[in-house]
Amino acid sequence: MSPAPGPRSRALFRRAERTLVGGVDSPVRAFASVGGTPVFYARGRGAWLTDVDGARYLDLVGSWGANILGASPPSVVRSVREVATRGLSFGAPSPLEHELGERIRRAAPAIERLRFVSSGTEATMSALRVARGFTGRSRIVKFEGGYHGHSDGLLARAGSGLASAARPDSAGVPRSIVADTHVLPYNDLPALHAWFERWGAETAAVIVEPVAANMGVVPPEPGFLSAIGRHCRRSGALSIADEVITGFRLRRGLAAPILGLTPDLVTLGKIIGGGMPVGAYGGRRDVMETVAPLGPVYQAGTLAGNPVAMAAGIATLDALTAPSYRALERSGRELERVLRETADGAGVRPFTVQRVGSMLGLFFGPGPIRNFADTRGLDRKRYARFFHAALDRGIALPPSAFETTFLSTAVGAREIAWARPRFAKAFARVARKGG
C-alpha cells in the first residue's frame, strides 16, 4: 500500500499552483480541510477512477453527484461524440434544448417553463432575480448551512466549501448585497413561523434544499417543507426548491414534492447535464414568463443550452429507469450498513451515517444531525484521518467533512464488498490514533 497521492500528482499540483489560484478551480478540490495534496485523475470508467500515477480508486464522489451513471457511461459518451462532430456551440437555438426540456417537464410537472444556464450557481442566482421581479419584494430567506452557489447574495452562513474552511461568509461581498438575505436554522419550524409573522409581507422567496447536502446529508423533518410552502402561499412569497443536487438523484424528477413541497420555482444542475456543465431554473408558467424576452427580468447566457451538454443530459435521463433507482437505493442501504458495522467493529464511536437514497453523510460525532448547529461539535480531524486512510486503500471519498458521499449505478454489491475490508482498515487506523 502506497500513500496517495503518488509523485506525479504531487508534481502536477506544484506546477498547477504556479498558474491556478491555489492550484485548483474550486476550493474544496485543494484538500484544505483534510490536508495533503489532491489526487490528479487521468481517466474514469464505471465505478473506478485512475490517477496520473496509475492507482485505481472506487469513486464515491461521482463528480459531486453529477455522474449518477458512473464515469464515462458508454451511451452518454456516444451521444456527446456524435453531437460534438456537428458543432460544439452555436449561440442559437438547437432542437436538443427543447428535447431535454421536455424530458424534464414530463418528469417534473411543477416545472411548466424552464431555461437552461451553464451552472447551478447561475440557476439559483437567476431564480432569485425572477422571484424578486415577480413579487416586487426584496427579502430572501435561506437556511444556515445551505449552499446555493457562490453568487454574492447567497454567500451568507453557507455550508459546503465555506463550512469546510470555517468561514461563514466570503470577503468581497458587500454588506449591502446580503442585507436582504436572511438566514434561519434548517428544520426549525418555530423560527420559520416567527419570520413569516413579522416579515411575510416583505418576503420575495424562501430557497431551500429539499435534502440539505452541503452540511453532510440532513433530511427535512416531517412538516418542515410543507410549512415553507404553506407560509409562502399565504404571504405571497415564492418557494424555491434548490434541486441542483437532489433533482433526478433520488427519483426520476424532483425530490421536493414527495417530501412535502410543491415549489413555485426549481433549480437543477449536475445530473441533467450528464457530467457536462449545465444548470436550469424553471417553475410556474406565470412566474417564468416574467423572464426576457417575454418579461422584464433579464437573464442571458452565451453557452446556455449548448448541444453537447444537452446531448449528455438526454442520454443520461434516458438511461435512468425505475430499476436504476431501485438499484441505487439497494446500494445506498448496503453501503450504510457496511460503514456502520466497520466503524463499530473498529471501536470508532460516536460515528453517524445519515442516508437518503444514494446520498450519504458521514459524521464523526453523535447524531442525529438536524441542522448546521449540530455539525459544530463534529470531529473534523477524525474525518480527515479517515479520508486519507480510505484514499490510501483505493477509496475516493469527498475531501470535506461537510460534503456528500454519492453512489452511482456503477457501484453495486461487488464494489461495496470490495470496499468493506478497506473501510475496516481505515476505521482501525482512525481508532489507533485516538479514535
C-alpha positions in Angstrom: 0.0 0.0 0.0 1.4 3.4 -1.0 0.0 6.6 0.4 -2.0 8.7 -2.0 -1.4 10.8 -4.0 1.6 9.5 -5.9 4.6 11.5 -7.1 3.1 12.6 -10.4 0.0 14.1 -8.7 2.3 15.9 -6.2 4.4 17.3 -9.1 1.4 18.3 -11.1 -0.1 20.2 -8.1 3.2 22.1 -7.6 3.0 23.0 -11.2 -0.7 24.0 -11.1 0.0 26.3 -8.1 2.2 28.4 -10.4 -0.8 29.1 -12.7 -4.1 28.4 -11.0 -5.2 30.1 -7.8 -4.4 27.6 -5.1 -3.6 25.1 -7.8 -7.4 24.3 -8.3 -10.5 25.7 -9.9 -12.8 25.0 -7.0 -11.7 25.4 -3.4 -12.7 22.0 -1.9 -10.5 20.2 -4.5 -7.4 21.6 -2.8 -7.8 19.2 0.2 -7.6 22.2 2.5 -10.0 20.8 5.1 -8.4 17.3 5.1 -4.8 18.2 4.5 -2.4 16.9 2.0 -2.1 17.1 -1.8 -5.1 16.5 -4.2 -5.1 13.5 -6.5 -5.0 14.2 -10.2 -7.2 11.8 -12.2 -6.3 10.7 -15.7 -9.4 8.7 -16.6 -12.5 7.0 -15.2 -14.8 4.2 -16.2 -17.8 3.0 -14.4 -17.2 2.8 -10.7 -13.5 3.4 -10.9 -11.1 6.3 -11.4 -7.4 6.0 -12.3 -5.0 8.7 -11.3 -1.9 10.0 -13.2 0.3 7.6 -11.2 -1.8 4.6 -12.3 -3.5 4.0 -9.0 -7.2 3.0 -9.1 -9.9 4.3 -6.8 -13.5 3.3 -6.1 -15.4 6.6 -6.9 -17.8 7.6 -4.1 -17.8 11.3 -5.2 -19.1 10.9 -8.7 -18.2 14.5 -9.8 -20.1 15.7 -6.7 -23.2 13.7 -7.7 -23.3 14.5 -11.4 -22.0 11.1 -12.6 -25.1 9.1 -11.5 -24.3 6.5 -14.2 -20.7 6.3 -13.2 -17.7 7.7 -15.1 -17.8 7.8 -18.9 -21.0 5.8 -19.4 -20.9 4.5 -23.0 -24.4 5.7 -24.0 -23.6 9.3 -22.9 -20.1 9.3 -24.4 -21.6 8.1 -27.8 -24.1 10.9 -27.7 -21.6 13.5 -26.9 -19.2 12.4 -29.6 -21.9 12.3 -32.2 -23.2 15.8 -31.4 -19.7 17.3 -31.0 -18.8 16.4 -34.6 -21.7 18.6 -35.7 -20.8 21.6 -33.6 -19.9 22.4 -30.0 -21.9 25.6 -29.7 -23.9 27.8 -31.9 -25.2 30.6 -29.6 -28.5 29.9 -31.3 -31.5 27.6 -30.7 -31.0 23.9 -31.3 -33.6 21.1 -31.1 -31.7 19.4 -28.3 -32.7 22.2 -25.9 -36.4 21.6 -26.0 -35.9 17.8 -26.2 -34.1 17.8 -22.9 -36.6 20.4 -21.5 -39.5 18.2 -22.5 -38.0 15.2 -20.6 -37.6 17.3 -17.6 -41.1 18.7 -17.7 -42.6 15.2 -18.1 -40.7 14.0 -15.0 -41.3 17.2 -13.0 -44.8 18.7 -13.6 -44.1 21.6 -11.2 -41.8 22.9 -14.0 -44.1 24.4 -16.5 -41.5 26.5 -18.2 -37.7 26.4 -17.8 -34.5 28.0 -19.0 -31.1 26.3 -19.3 -27.9 28.0 -17.9 -24.4 26.7 -17.5 -24.1 26.1 -13.8 -26.1 25.6 -10.6 -24.9 29.0 -9.3 -26.4 30.7 -12.4 -29.6 28.8 -11.8 -30.1 29.8 -8.2 -29.0 33.4 -8.9 -31.4 33.7 -11.7 -34.3 32.1 -9.8 -33.9 34.7 -7.0 -33.9 37.5 -9.5 -37.1 36.1 -11.0 -38.7 35.8 -7.6 -37.9 39.4 -6.8 -39.1 40.6 -10.2 -42.4 38.7 -9.9 -43.2 39.7 -6.3 -41.8 43.2 -6.3 -40.2 42.3 -3.0 -36.5 42.1 -1.9 -36.2 39.9 1.1 -34.9 36.3 0.6 -34.8 33.6 3.2 -32.3 30.8 3.2 -31.2 28.3 5.8 -27.9 28.1 7.7 -25.6 25.5 6.2 -27.4 25.6 2.9 -25.1 26.2 -0.1 -26.8 27.6 -3.2 -23.8 28.5 -5.3 -21.3 31.4 -5.0 -23.4 34.3 -6.1 -23.0 37.3 -3.7 -26.5 37.4 -2.2 -26.4 33.7 -1.2 -22.9 33.6 0.5 -24.4 34.1 4.0 -23.7 31.4 6.5 -23.4 28.8 3.8 -22.2 25.2 4.0 -20.1 23.3 1.6 -16.6 24.7 1.0 -17.3 27.7 3.2 -18.1 25.5 6.1 -15.0 23.4 5.5 -12.8 26.4 5.6 -14.7 27.6 8.8 -15.6 30.9 7.1 -19.2 31.9 7.5 -19.1 34.5 4.7 -16.9 35.5 1.8 -14.7 38.5 1.5 -15.6 40.7 -1.4 -19.3 40.6 -0.7 -20.6 44.0 0.4 -23.0 44.0 3.4 -25.5 45.9 1.2 -25.7 42.8 -1.1 -26.6 40.4 1.7 -28.7 42.8 3.6 -31.8 41.3 2.2 -30.7 37.7 2.6 -32.0 36.3 5.9 -30.8 33.1 7.4 -32.9 30.7 9.5 -31.9 27.4 11.1 -32.8 24.4 8.9 -35.6 22.2 10.3 -36.7 24.9 12.8 -40.4 25.4 12.5 -40.8 28.0 15.3 -38.1 30.2 13.6 -39.9 29.8 10.3 -43.3 30.8 11.8 -41.8 33.7 13.6 -40.1 35.0 10.5 -43.4 35.0 8.5 -45.4 36.5 11.3 -43.1 39.6 11.1 -41.7 39.7 7.6 -44.0 37.6 5.4 -45.4 40.6 3.5 -41.9 41.7 2.5 -40.5 38.3 1.6 -39.9 37.5 -2.0 -38.9 33.9 -1.7 -37.6 31.1 0.5 -34.9 28.9 -1.1 -34.3 25.5 0.4 -32.5 22.3 -0.4 -35.2 19.6 0.0 -32.4 17.4 1.5 -29.6 19.5 2.8 -26.5 18.2 1.2 -23.8 20.7 1.9 -23.5 20.2 5.6 -23.5 16.4 5.2 -26.8 14.8 4.4 -29.5 16.3 6.5 -33.1 15.3 5.6 -36.1 17.6 6.3 -38.1 16.7 9.4 -41.8 15.9 8.9 -43.8 19.0 8.2 -40.8 21.3 7.6 -41.0 21.6 3.8 -44.8 21.7 3.8 -44.7 24.6 6.3 -42.4 26.5 3.9 -44.9 26.0 1.1 -47.9 27.0 3.3 -46.3 30.2 4.6 -45.2 31.2 1.1 -48.7 30.7 -0.3 -50.3 32.7 2.5 -47.9 35.6 2.3 -47.5 35.8 -1.5 -43.8 34.8 -1.4 -42.4 32.1 -3.7 -40.9 28.8 -2.6 -37.7 27.8 -4.5 -36.5 24.2 -4.3 -32.8 24.1 -4.9 -32.6 20.6 -6.5 -29.2 21.1 -8.2 -28.1 18.0 -6.2 -31.4 16.2 -5.5 -33.1 16.6 -8.9 -33.1 13.2 -10.6 -30.8 11.9 -7.9 -33.4 10.4 -5.5 -36.1 9.6 -8.1 -36.9 10.4 -11.7 -37.9 14.0 -11.2 -37.9 16.3 -8.2 -37.5 15.3 -4.5 -39.4 18.3 -3.0 -42.9 17.2 -3.9 -42.5 13.7 -2.3 -41.1 15.4 0.8 -44.0 17.9 1.2 -43.3 20.9 -1.0 -44.7 21.7 -4.4 -42.3 24.6 -5.3 -43.1 27.7 -7.3 -39.5 27.7 -8.7 -36.9 24.9 -9.0 -33.2 25.0 -9.8 -31.5 22.0 -11.4 -27.9 21.0 -12.4 -25.5 18.1 -12.2 -27.4 15.1 -13.4 -29.4 16.8 -16.1 -26.1 17.5 -17.9 -24.7 14.0 -17.6 -21.4 15.4 -16.3 -21.2 18.4 -18.7 -21.5 22.0 -17.4 -25.2 22.7 -17.0 -27.9 24.3 -14.9 -31.6 25.1 -15.3 -34.3 27.0 -13.5 -38.0 26.8 -14.0 -41.4 26.6 -12.4 -44.8 28.1 -12.7 -45.6 29.5 -16.1 -46.9 32.8 -14.9 -43.7 33.3 -12.8 -41.3 32.2 -15.6 -42.9 34.4 -18.2 -41.5 37.4 -16.4 -38.1 36.4 -17.9 -36.9 38.2 -21.1 -37.9 38.1 -23.9 -41.4 37.7 -22.5 -41.0 39.9 -19.4 -38.8 42.5 -17.7 -36.5 40.1 -15.8 -33.2 39.9 -17.8 -31.0 36.9 -17.9 -28.8 35.5 -20.7 -26.0 33.0 -21.3 -23.8 32.6 -24.4 -23.2 28.9 -23.9 -26.5 28.1 -22.2 -28.2 25.1 -23.8 -25.2 24.1 -25.9 -25.7 21.0 -27.9 -23.0 18.9 -26.1 -24.4 19.4 -22.7 -28.0 18.9 -23.9 -27.0 15.6 -25.6 -25.3 14.4 -22.4 -28.4 15.2 -20.4 -30.8 13.5 -22.8 -28.7 10.3 -22.8 -28.4 10.4 -19.0 -32.1 10.8 -18.4 -33.0 8.2 -20.9 -30.8 5.7 -19.1 -32.3 6.4 -15.7 -35.2 4.0 -15.3 -37.2 2.7 -12.3 -34.8 -0.2 -11.9 -31.9 2.3 -11.8 -33.3 4.0 -8.8 -34.1 0.7 -7.1 -30.5 -0.3 -7.6 -29.3 3.0 -6.2 -31.4 2.5 -3.1 -30.1 -1.0 -2.5 -26.5 0.1 -2.9 -27.1 3.1 -0.6 -28.6 0.8 2.1 -25.8 -1.7 1.8 -23.0 0.9 2.0 -24.7 2.5 5.0 -24.7 -0.9 6.7 -21.1 -1.6 5.8 -20.0 1.8 7.2 -21.9 1.4 10.4 -20.6 -2.2 11.0 -16.9 -1.5 10.2 -16.9 1.6 12.3 -18.4 -0.2 15.2 -16.1 -3.2 14.7 -13.1 -0.9 15.0 -14.4 0.8 18.1 -14.8 4.2 16.4 -17.6 5.9 18.4 -19.5 8.1 18.1 -20.0 7.7 14.3 -23.2 8.7 12.5 -24.3 7.9 9.0 -27.3 9.7 7.6 -28.6 8.5 4.3 -31.3 9.5 1.8 -31.3 7.1 -1.2 -27.9 7.2 -2.8 -26.6 10.1 -0.8 -24.8 9.6 2.5 -23.4 11.9 5.1 -20.6 10.6 7.3 -20.3 12.3 10.7 -17.7 11.7 13.4 -19.9 12.6 16.2 -23.3 11.8 17.7 -26.5 12.0 15.7 -29.0 12.8 14.5 -27.8 15.9 12.7 -30.8 18.1 12.2 -29.2 21.4 11.2 -25.9 23.3 10.9 -25.6 24.0 14.6 -25.5 20.2 15.2 -22.4 20.0 13.0 -20.3 22.3 15.1 -19.3 19.6 17.6 -18.2 17.1 14.9 -14.6 15.9 14.8 -13.3 17.1 11.5 -9.8 15.8 12.3 -11.1 12.3 12.6 -12.9 12.7 9.3 -9.6 13.9 7.7 -7.7 10.8 9.1 -10.5 8.5 7.8 -10.5 10.2 4.4 -6.8 9.7 3.9 -6.8 6.1 5.3 -9.6 5.3 2.8 -7.8 7.1 -0.1 -4.6 5.1 0.7 -6.6 1.9 0.3 -8.2 2.9 -3.0 -11.5 4.6 -2.0 -12.2 8.1 -3.1 -14.4 10.0 -0.6 -15.3 13.7 -0.5 -12.3 15.7 0.7 -14.5 17.5 3.3 -16.5 16.5 6.4 -19.4 18.6 5.1 -19.8 17.1 1.7 -22.0 14.2 0.5 -20.9 10.7 -0.5 -22.6 9.8 -3.7 -23.3 6.4 -5.3 -23.7 5.8 -9.0 -25.4 2.9 -10.7 -21.9 1.5 -11.4 -21.4 0.9 -7.7 -23.1 -2.3 -6.7 -22.8 -5.2 -4.3 -19.5 -6.4 -5.7 -17.8 -3.0 -5.3 -19.2 -2.5 -1.8 -18.0 -5.9 -0.8 -14.5 -5.0 -2.2 -14.6 -1.8 -0.1 -15.7 -3.4 3.2 -12.3 -4.7 4.4 -10.7 -1.5 3.3 -13.2 0.6 5.3 -12.5 -1.7 8.2 -8.8 -0.9 8.0 -9.4 2.8 7.5 -11.5 2.9 10.7 -8.9 0.9 12.5 -6.3 3.5 11.6 -8.6 6.2 13.0 -9.0 4.2 16.2 -5.3 3.7 16.6 -4.7 7.4 16.5 -7.0 8.2 19.4 -10.4 7.4 17.7 
